[in-house]
Every structure is written in structure tokens, then in C-alpha cells.
Amino acid sequence: MSTHESTEPFAGWSSELLAEFDANTRNGAVGMELLDENKYARVWTICIPPGGRCSAHRHVLDYFWICTSGGLARSHFEDGSTRFPEYGVGQYAALWFDEGGSLMHDLENIGDEDLTFITVEYLASANDPLRLD
């Protein structure tokens, strides 16, 4: 994964994007479609067409994602950074949070093909799940 990060916090962020982050600070919908939820996990899909976005959301549960397509993206993060990752088919990552820990971001497809992921959240994490908007 190659990443290019902006040097100035919140550089290029529109007032609408800033407002979205403010409004979604407790949004626990970390995917676009919730496929399954049981006492152990939530399973999400994300399918973002070219030019589309998955709006700002906060991860508080331990989780992993796997990319089921490749592509280019732009993500804004709560700390004001903007990153431009390139994802490959089968690429994955796992994130673990201590109590009170979290990650807030959005995801925009800046490539030419659909950008797709499966995300699995573990409900037995250090934090309680957030509401699903």
C-alpha cells in the first residue's frame, strides 16, 4: 500500500466535510451494508463506485478488513490528516483498540473501478459498540 499524506491538518477539507465529521462522531456504522450480526461479530460490506464515498464513521471495536477488489482511495482522519492509499485484491489489516480507543475516518473511491471490502467487527472488544446510523 502506498500512502501520500497531506502535510497540514485539515488541508483541503470543505466545510461540509468538517460538519460531517462533527455530526458523525458517534456513528458506529463502519460499512455500507450490515450482512450479519450475532453475539460475536458484525459483518459489513463496503462497495464504493468510482467517485463514491463511505461517510465518516468511528471504529471502537476490534476489527479486520479485507479488500476484495483493488483500487485508489482518499481517506480523511479525525486528526486532520488525508491519506491516499492504493489497495490490492486480498489486502487486509486488523486493528485492536484499548478501552476508550477509536479510529474515525471516511473512505472515497478516487479510482476507475468499484472499491470493495468486507469488514468484521468483534463485539467482545474493550469498548461497547456505538449506535448504527
Salt bridges, closest charged atoms under 4 A:
GLU5 OE1 - ARG83 NE 3.60
GLU20 OE2 - ARG53 NH2 2.84
GLU37 OE2 - ARG42 NE 3.22
GLU78 OE2 - ARG58 NH2 2.64
ASP106 OD2 - ARG53 NH2 2.70
ASP106 OD2 - HIS76 ND1 3.00
GLU108 OE1 - ARG74 NE 3.03
GLU121 OE1 - ARG42 NH1 3.72
ASP133 OD1 - ARG131 NE 2.69
